[in-house]
Amino acid sequence: MATSAYQQAAPARQWFSHVIGAGLKAGLVGGLVFGVMMAMMGMLPMIAMMIGSSSAVWGFAIHLGISVYIGAVYALVARSLPARTAPHLAAGVLNGVVWWVLGALIAMPLALGMPEMVLAVGQPQVMSLIGHLVFGLVTALVFSRLYRSS
């Protein structure tokens, strides 16, 4: 009996869902760790300000949504890394720095109507960098474990 194109595409869909699923989970774990750090620093209301709220709960929800998205994007890039932990951790650091620049230094000031703060680096931005590095490292480590475990 001949197999249909749909049946032939099943392994590719399973592989893709495995990669993306591992990335979503890794981004969620990284986001939870970073989110707790942000909560301790009182930063979640500022995240909520992007949608016109000051609620820490909304800030946390937005932060986690962004985190799972970034985890999925990371997965598409990191799936081709060697199975060793070190390349994933290096990629995690790079991922954290990239999203710190794109998010904290560019998107966030623009979303809050503060274009003069784009690419400005002071103590709050340095604290944000530390959080983004932790996010990148945790996301990379979790992705590496989940993706390579099956």
C-alpha angles and dihedrals in degrees: 000000000000120000120235125236087250091057092045091052093052096091091051091050091048091049091048093048090048092052095044093042091053090048093049092050092045091049090049093052092045089047092051092053093046091043092057089051090050091048091052089053093046093242100129096085089058090056089051089053087074087074096036097264134111096203116129088209091058090044090054092048092050091046092052092048090053090045095055090047091052089047090056092048090048090052093056090055100035097048089085096052120109115271092250119106098232097067090049092051091049089050089048091055090049090047090052093050093047093051091043089058095041096041112027099028101036117012098038097052090045093048090051093049094250105122091160088068094058108125091357111143121201135137095295091052092048089053088049090051090055090051092048091050091051089048091050094048095046092045091049094048094048092045091049091052096044097043096045095042095078 
